[in-house]
Amino acid sequence: MVNDAKKYKQEDKQQKERITAKNQLESYPLKMKTAVENENMNGKKSEDDKKTILDKCNEIISWLDSIQFAETEENAHKQTELQGVCNPIIIKLKHT
């Protein structure tokens, strides 16, 4: 019985981590889409930058919609992939 409790505790922890990673991944592309569509940035961003971010965000959203279950590492990898595209553009926009 104690072993079962330990087992379920570990499974619960892993499930919580998966959910947290998925929630973070779901919210990031929405934030990025909002940022590039923000009227205050219209004069700063190029259409190419906007398209790059929107395309990558839509790719990630489609990936999330196509899967029901992803491991924490998969979600983290997709998050890193998306940040690798978006962050340099956002930093460039903030410094112009």
Backbone as a printed PyTorch tensor [residue, N CA C, xyz], in Angstrom:
tensor([[[  0.8170,  -1.1910,   0.0000],
         [  0.0000,   0.0000,   0.0000],
         [  0.8670,   1.2640,   0.0000]],

        [[  1.9300,   1.2630,   0.7900],
         [  2.8470,   2.3940,   0.8280],
         [  3.5400,   2.5410,  -0.5220]],

        [[  3.9110,   1.4050,  -1.1180],
         [  4.5500,   1.4430,  -2.4310],
         [  3.6110,   2.0190,  -3.4860]],

        [[  2.3370,   1.6520,  -3.3960],
         [  1.3500,   2.1990,  -4.3290],
         [  1.2410,   3.7140,  -4.1700]],

        [[  1.2450,   4.1680,  -2.9450],
         [  1.1450,   5.6080,  -2.6810],
         [  2.3420,   6.3480,  -3.2770]],

        [[  3.5310,   5.7780,  -3.1310],
         [  4.7330,   6.3950,  -3.6970],
         [  4.6560,   6.4210,  -5.2210]],

        [[  4.1820,   5.3150,  -5.7720],
         [  4.0560,   5.2080,  -7.2260],
         [  3.0870,   6.2660,  -7.7500]],

        [[  1.9340,   6.3800,  -7.1190],
         [  0.9320,   7.3420,  -7.5680],
         [  1.3830,   8.7820,  -7.3410]],

        [[  2.1430,   8.9960,  -6.2910],
         [  2.6640,  10.3330,  -6.0350],
         [  3.5960,  10.7500,  -7.1670]],

        [[  4.4610,   9.8400,  -7.5880],
         [  5.3820,  10.1240,  -8.6930],
         [  4.6100,  10.3490,  -9.9980]],

        [[  3.6040,   9.5260, -10.2550],
         [  2.7830,   9.6820, -11.4610],
         [  2.0450,  11.0210, -11.4420]],

        [[  1.5370,  11.3980, -10.2800],
         [  0.8520,  12.6860, -10.1450],
         [  1.8080,  13.8440, -10.4280]],

        [[  3.0240,  13.7270,  -9.9310],
         [  4.0310,  14.7610, -10.1550],
         [  4.3420,  14.8860, -11.6460]],

        [[  4.5160,  13.7580, -12.3140],
         [  4.8060,  13.7770, -13.7470],
         [  3.6400,  14.3700, -14.5360]],

        [[  2.4340,  14.0100, -14.1550],
         [  1.2460,  14.5430, -14.8310],
         [  1.1620,  16.0580, -14.6440]],

        [[  1.4410,  16.5210, -13.4460],
         [  1.4140,  17.9580, -13.1690],
         [  2.4560,  18.6830, -14.0210]],

        [[  3.6490,  18.1090, -14.1410],
         [  4.7050,  18.7040, -14.9590],
         [  4.2950,  18.7610, -16.4300]],

        [[  3.6600,  17.6870, -16.9230],
         [  3.1900,  17.6640, -18.3160],
         [  2.1550,  18.7580, -18.5630]],

        [[  1.2260,  18.8830, -17.6370],
         [  0.1640,  19.8860, -17.7790],
         [  0.7480,  21.2980, -17.7380]],

        [[  1.6690,  21.5320, -16.8290],
         [  2.3090,  22.8440, -16.7260],
         [  3.0490,  23.1860, -18.0110]],

        [[  3.8150,  22.2340, -18.5340],
         [  4.5630,  22.4630, -19.7720],
         [  3.6210,  22.7270, -20.9410]],

        [[  2.5380,  21.9890, -21.0120],
         [  1.5750,  22.1870, -22.1000],
         [  0.9050,  23.5520, -21.9750]],

        [[  0.5170,  23.9330, -20.7750],
         [ -0.1200,  25.2340, -20.5700],
         [  0.8110,  26.3780, -20.9630]],

        [[  2.0790,  26.2530, -20.6000],
         [  3.0500,  27.2780, -20.9710],
         [  3.2030,  27.3500, -22.4830]],

        [[  3.2580,  26.1770, -23.1130],
         [  3.3990,  26.1450, -24.5620],
         [  2.1600,  26.6980, -25.2520]],

        [[  0.9980,  26.4530, -24.7100],
         [ -0.2360,  26.9810, -25.3090],
         [ -0.3150,  28.5020, -25.1930]],

        [[  0.1380,  29.0490, -24.0950],
         [ -0.0080,  30.4900, -23.8850],
         [  1.0320,  31.3140, -24.6480]],

        [[  2.2190,  30.7710, -24.8440],
         [  3.2920,  31.5530, -25.4720],
         [  2.9580,  31.9920, -26.9000]],

        [[  2.5040,  31.0940, -27.7810],
         [  2.2000,  31.5640, -29.1380],
         [  1.0610,  32.5920, -29.1710]],

        [[  0.1270,  32.4680, -28.2620],
         [ -0.9580,  33.4490, -28.2120],
         [ -0.4270,  34.8250, -27.8020]],

        [[  0.4960,  34.8350, -26.8450],
         [  1.1130,  36.0960, -26.4240],
         [  1.9210,  36.7090, -27.5610]],

        [[  2.6450,  35.8750, -28.2930],
         [  3.4660,  36.3680, -29.3960],
         [  2.5980,  36.9100, -30.5290]],

        [[  1.5160,  36.2190, -30.8270],
         [  0.6120,  36.7000, -31.8750],
         [  0.0240,  38.0510, -31.4830]],

        [[ -0.3490,  38.1870, -30.2260],
         [ -0.8820,  39.4570, -29.7390],
         [  0.1790,  40.5500, -29.8300]],

        [[  1.4140,  40.2100, -29.4730],
         [  2.4980,  41.1930, -29.4950],
         [  2.7600,  41.7140, -30.9050]],

        [[  2.8060,  40.8330, -31.8930],
         [  3.1110,  41.3030, -33.2480],
         [  1.9250,  41.9960, -33.9050]],

        [[  0.7410,  41.7550, -33.3960],
         [ -0.4350,  42.4220, -33.9480],
         [ -0.7710,  43.7110, -33.1900]],

        [[  0.0120,  43.9980, -32.1540],
         [ -0.1760,  45.1860, -31.3350],
         [  0.0410,  46.4400, -32.1800]],

        [[ -0.8890,  47.3530, -32.1150],
         [ -0.8080,  48.5790, -32.9080],
         [  0.4280,  49.4050, -32.5650]],

        [[  0.8960,  49.3580, -31.3350],
         [  2.0710,  50.1330, -30.9300],
         [  3.3390,  49.6460, -31.6120]],

        [[  3.3390,  48.4360, -32.1200],
         [  4.5270,  47.8940, -32.7720],
         [  4.4310,  47.9710, -34.2930]],

        [[  3.3250,  48.4320, -34.8040],
         [  3.1430,  48.4370, -36.2540],
         [  4.2450,  49.1830, -36.9920]],

        [[  4.7130,  50.2760, -36.4580],
         [  5.7640,  51.0270, -37.1310],
         [  7.1370,  50.4120, -36.9880]],

        [[  7.3120,  49.5100, -36.0440],
         [  8.6230,  48.9400, -35.7490],
         [  8.9070,  47.6430, -36.4920]],

        [[  7.8820,  46.8570, -36.7350],
         [  8.1320,  45.5190, -37.2720],
         [  7.9950,  45.4860, -38.7870]],

        [[  8.7690,  44.6180, -39.3860],
         [  8.6210,  44.4080, -40.8190],
         [  7.5690,  43.3310, -41.0330]],

        [[  7.0120,  43.3030, -42.2040],
         [  6.0310,  42.2690, -42.5230],
         [  6.6800,  40.8870, -42.4990]],

        [[  7.9640,  40.8080, -42.8680],
         [  8.6670,  39.5180, -42.8270],
         [  8.7890,  39.0070, -41.3970]],

        [[  9.1330,  39.9110, -40.4730],
         [  9.2340,  39.5140, -39.0630],
         [  7.8770,  39.0510, -38.5440]],

        [[  6.8580,  39.8080, -38.8700],
         [  5.5070,  39.4570, -38.4310],
         [  5.1100,  38.0960, -38.9860]],

        [[  5.3670,  37.8770, -40.2640],
         [  5.0170,  36.6050, -40.8960],
         [  5.7970,  35.4530, -40.2740]],

        [[  7.0740,  35.6630, -40.0010],
         [  7.9040,  34.6210, -39.3870],
         [  7.3240,  34.1910, -38.0480]],

        [[  6.9880,  35.1620, -37.2130],
         [  6.4290,  34.8530, -35.8920],
         [  5.0630,  34.1940, -36.0170]],

        [[  4.1940,  34.7650, -36.8310],
         [  2.8480,  34.2070, -36.9660],
         [  2.8740,  32.7990, -37.5430]],

        [[  3.7370,  32.5630, -38.5230],
         [  3.8410,  31.2170, -39.1070],
         [  4.2980,  30.1960, -38.0710]],

        [[  5.3060,  30.5630, -37.2830],
         [  5.8180,  29.6320, -36.2690],
         [  4.7770,  29.4210, -35.1750]],

        [[  4.1050,  30.4660, -34.7650],
         [  3.0540,  30.3330, -33.7500],
         [  1.9370,  29.4250, -34.2480]],

        [[  1.5210,  29.6250, -35.4830],
         [  0.4660,  28.7850, -36.0530],
         [  0.9110,  27.3360, -36.1820]],

        [[  2.1810,  27.1360, -36.5010],
         [  2.7260,  25.7720, -36.5730],
         [  2.6410,  25.0800, -35.2110]],

        [[  3.0200,  25.7870, -34.1680],
         [  2.9860,  25.2180, -32.8150],
         [  1.5410,  24.9710, -32.3750]],

        [[  0.6560,  25.9000, -32.6560],
         [ -0.7530,  25.7220, -32.2940],
         [ -1.3370,  24.5160, -33.0220]],

        [[ -1.0130,  24.3580, -34.2930],
         [ -1.4890,  23.1920, -35.0560],
         [ -0.9400,  21.9010, -34.4700]],

        [[  0.3300,  21.9270, -34.0770],
         [  0.9410,  20.7370, -33.4670],
         [  0.2060,  20.3820, -32.1750]],

        [[ -0.0710,  21.3830, -31.3510],
         [ -0.7970,  21.1420, -30.1030],
         [ -2.1870,  20.5730, -30.3680]],

        [[ -2.8460,  21.0930, -31.3940],
         [ -4.1890,  20.6140, -31.7350],
         [ -4.1770,  19.1840, -32.2650]],

        [[ -3.0670,  18.7820, -32.8660],
         [ -3.0040,  17.4620, -33.5010],
         [ -2.6480,  16.3340, -32.5390]],

        [[ -2.1770,  16.6800, -31.3580],
         [ -1.7990,  15.6440, -30.3940],
         [ -2.6960,  15.7370, -29.1690]],

        [[ -2.9060,  14.6100, -28.5530],
         [ -3.6760,  14.6240, -27.3110],
         [ -2.7600,  14.5390, -26.0990]],

        [[ -1.6080,  13.9410, -26.3020],
         [ -0.7200,  13.6990, -25.1770],
         [  0.7180,  13.8790, -25.6390]],

        [[  1.4420,  14.7460, -24.9860],
         [  2.8580,  14.9320, -25.2840],
         [  3.6250,  14.9050, -23.9730]],

        [[  4.7920,  14.3430, -24.0300],
         [  5.6480,  14.3100, -22.8450],
         [  6.1290,  15.7250, -22.5210]],

        [[  6.5070,  15.9290, -21.2940],
         [  7.0080,  17.2230, -20.8370],
         [  8.1580,  17.6920, -21.7160]],

        [[  9.0450,  16.7730, -22.0660],
         [ 10.2170,  17.1130, -22.8700],
         [  9.8260,  17.5830, -24.2680]],

        [[  8.7940,  16.9730, -24.8450],
         [  8.3280,  17.3940, -26.1700],
         [  7.7920,  18.8190, -26.1210]],

        [[  6.9900,  19.1050, -25.1150],
         [  6.4520,  20.4560, -24.9580],
         [  7.5710,  21.4630, -24.7230]],

        [[  8.5280,  21.1010, -23.8960],
         [  9.6530,  21.9940, -23.6170],
         [ 10.4730,  22.2420, -24.8820]],

        [[ 10.6650,  21.2010, -25.6790],
         [ 11.4130,  21.3460, -26.9320],
         [ 10.6850,  22.3000, -27.8820]],

        [[  9.3830,  22.1420, -28.0110],
         [  8.5940,  23.0200, -28.8780],
         [  8.6240,  24.4580, -28.3550]],

        [[  8.5910,  24.6180, -27.0390],
         [  8.6620,  25.9550, -26.4340],
         [  9.9980,  26.6110, -26.7860]],

        [[ 11.0820,  25.8640, -26.6390],
         [ 12.4130,  26.3780, -26.9560],
         [ 12.5170,  26.7230, -28.4360]],

        [[ 11.9550,  25.8690, -29.2710],
         [ 11.9510,  26.0940, -30.7190],
         [ 11.2290,  27.4040, -31.0560]],

        [[ 10.0780,  27.6080, -30.4560],
         [  9.2960,  28.8180, -30.7080],
         [ 10.0150,  30.0570, -30.1800]],

        [[ 10.5740,  29.9630, -28.9940],
         [ 11.3100,  31.0900, -28.4250],
         [ 12.5290,  31.4320, -29.2730]],

        [[ 13.1560,  30.4150, -29.8520],
         [ 14.3150,  30.6460, -30.7080],
         [ 13.9780,  31.4650, -31.9380]],

        [[ 12.7520,  31.3620, -32.4010],
         [ 12.3010,  32.1530, -33.5450],
         [ 11.8230,  33.5350, -33.0890]],

        [[ 11.0150,  33.5680, -32.0530],
         [ 10.3580,  34.8150, -31.6330],
         [ 11.2660,  35.7750, -30.8700]],

        [[ 12.0340,  35.2730, -29.9370],
         [ 12.7980,  36.1570, -29.0560],
         [ 13.7470,  37.1000, -29.7870]],

        [[ 14.5370,  36.6270, -30.7670],
         [ 15.4260,  37.5740, -31.4550],
         [ 14.6630,  38.7010, -32.1590]],

        [[ 13.5160,  38.3820, -32.7110],
         [ 12.7180,  39.4020, -33.4000],
         [ 12.1440,  40.3900, -32.3930]],

        [[ 11.6120,  39.8890, -31.2950],
         [ 11.0310,  40.7650, -30.2680],
         [ 12.1090,  41.6600, -29.6620]],

        [[ 13.2780,  41.1100, -29.3960],
         [ 14.3850,  41.9130, -28.8470],
         [ 14.7700,  43.0060, -29.8340]],

        [[ 14.8600,  42.6530, -31.1100],
         [ 15.1930,  43.6340, -32.1450],
         [ 14.1510,  44.7550, -32.1710]],

        [[ 12.8860,  44.3970, -32.0520],
         [ 11.8210,  45.4020, -32.0890],
         [ 11.8650,  46.3270, -30.8790]],

        [[ 12.2200,  45.7780, -29.7340],
         [ 12.2700,  46.5960, -28.5170],
         [ 13.4180,  47.5970, -28.5560]],

        [[ 14.4590,  47.2930, -29.3440],
         [ 15.6310,  48.1690, -29.3980],
         [ 15.6170,  49.0940, -30.6060]],

        [[ 14.4960,  49.1280, -31.3250],
         [ 14.4200,  50.0480, -32.4680],
         [ 13.5210,  51.2070, -32.1520]]])
